[in-house]
Amino acid sequence: MEIQLLKKLAEENNLNLSDNQLKQFEIYLNTLIKWNRVYNLTSVRKKDEIIKKHFLDSLTLVKVFEIKQINVKGKKIADLGTGAGFPGIPLKIYYQDDIDLYLIDSIQKKCLFLEMLKKELKLEYKVICKRAEEITDEKFDIVVSRATGETFDVLKWGKDILKREGYLIIMKGKKVEEELRPFAVSVKFKGLPERKIVVLKKEQEIDKW
């Protein structure tokens, strides 16, 4: 079973997944594969690659929260430009009811997939099918973004939906922009290339931009 690969990789990185969490990841994997044939939700199509490049990569944020001492319990977390649910849904599977998750994407077919997936996974989260700049009635404690666009665009979109003292976390590749280097966390996960993740706090670093 491919999902055992996720269990193994998670354990190698000191993340323990329960049988229920592994089952939810397995449902997620199979549902994504099925929908991807028709709706092209992700260019990654092989199961083992989805596990590494999407599931495990999303879970690197667990380590980032620990490194930056960010307490996520009870927090409103928005996944900006979530696409097929990354990194938001893996975080929801990991933290379960400890976080209040909102998935933001403006593409209708992706929103439909996320709404359907919610029923399959028996998880509670809210899908906001809008562009970030159209959101005027919600503010979040933490905004995460993975492979959404240019860093400065994500900064512009993300800071407007952050609460005061909220965190904006941007997942980038190894070659993070030089000007963001002071705000970058380097995370090394076994089974993945080195990950650079930018963590900014509103009314401190963000307001300097």
N, C-alpha and C positions, 0 to 999 in steps of 0.2 A: 504493500500500500504506500502510495506516494506521501501520504500525510505523516508517515513515520519519519520521513526525511525532515519534516518541519520539527517534529518532536526532538529528533537527534540534534539538529542545528540549534534549536532553542536551548536545550540542555547544555550544549557546549559553550553557550554564552550566558549561562546561569539564569535562564528563564525557564520556569517550570509551567507547563501547560497541563491542565487537568484533562481527563477523558472527555468531559463535556466541551471544553474549549477546542480540543482536537476534532471532535465531531462537528462543531460549528465551522471550523476551518475547512473540513472535508466537504461539507455542504456548500460552502462559499466557493471552493475550488470547482466542484462539479457543476454548479449553477453558472459560474462565470464561463467555463468551457462551453457549455451548452448555448448560452446567449451569444457568446463571441462569434460563433459560426455565422450568425445572421446579422448581428448589430455591430460587429467590429469594435468592441469596447476597449480592447488592448491589443497592441502588436505582439505581445508576448503570448504564445499559444501552447507551449509545452508545459505539462503539469509541474515538472521539477523546476523549470525556470520561473513559473508563476510563484512557486513556493519560495524560491530564493530572492527573485528580483522584486516581488510585490509583498508577500507576507512577511518574510524575515526582515526585509529592508524597512518596512513600516514599523516593525517592533524595535528597531534601533532607537526610536523615540523614547521607549521605556528607560533606556540607559541615559539618554539626554536629560530626562526629567530628574533622574537620580543625581547626575553630575552637577546640574544647575540648581539642585535642591528645590525643585518646583513641585509643590503638593497638588496633585490633580484631583484629589477626592472632593466630590461635590461641585466640581468646576464645570462651567459651560465651555465646551471645546468645539470650535468650528474647523472643519476641513475645507479649505478654500480651493476650488477647482478639483474636487475629489475624483472626478472621472468615474471609474468603476469601484470607487470606495477606498482608495488608498491615500493616506495611511489611516483614515478614520475608522473603518470597520475593523481592521486588525486590532487597533487600540481599544475599541469597544468590546471585542471578544476577550481581550486580555483583562481589561478593567471592569467589564460587566456594568453593574449598576452604580459603580463608584464615580462614573463620569456621565455628564449630560451632553450627548453628541449631536451636532448639527452638520449635515453634509451639504455643501454649496456647489452647485454646478448649473450652468445655463442651458445645457444640451438635453433636450427632452427625452431622448432614448436612454440616456444614462440615468436620468431621474426616475424613469419608469422601472429600470432595472433595480435601482436602489430601493424603491418602494416595495417591489416584489420580493427582493432579497430579505427585507426586514421580516416579512411573514415566514419565510423559509427558516431563518435563523432564530426566530422568536426573540428578537432583540428590539429594544425601544430606542429609536433615534428619529430625528426630524430631517426631512429632505427639503431644502430650500432651492427651488428651481429658478434661480435668478442670477444675474451678474452681481458681483460683490458690491459694485457701486450703486446698485438699485436697492440694497438692503438699508433701510432707514429706521427700522423698528426693533432691531436686535443688537446687543453688544455682548461680547464674549470675553471670558477670562483668558483663554488661550486660543490663538489662531495658528493652525499648522498648514503648511503648503508643500506639496511635493511635485516637482516637475510641472509646475503650472505656467511659468513664463519667465520673462526677464526679472531679475532680482528687484530692480527699482519699481517695476510695475506691481509686483507682489507687495512691496513695501507700501506703495500708494493705496492699493486696495485694502490691504490688511489693517493698516493703522486706523482707518476710519470705522472699523467694526469692532475695535478692541475697547474693552473697559479701561478705565484709569488703572495704572499699574499692571495691565495685562501683558502677556507675552506673545510675541510673534515669532514663530519658529519656521524657518525656511530650509528645506532639505535640498542640498546642492551636491554636485559631484566633487571630486578631489581638488579640482582647480577652481576653488572658490575665488570670487573677485578680490583683488588685493585690498580694496578699501574696506571690505567686510571682514578681513582676517582677524582683527581684534575681537570680533563678536562670534567667531566660529568655534564650534566644538568638533574635535576630531574623534570619531568613533570607529574602533576596529572590531568587527564582528567576524568570527570564524565562518568561512563559507561565503563572505562578501568582500568586495574591494573596500578600501578605506572610504569612509563617508564623512563629508563635511556638512555640518548642520549649523545654520545661523540662528542664534537666539537673541532677540531684541526685546527690551522692556519699554513699554509706552511711558512717555514723560521723562524718560532718561535718554537712552541711545536713540530711539526712534525720532524724538523731537529735534534731534540735531540735523536730521536729513532735510 
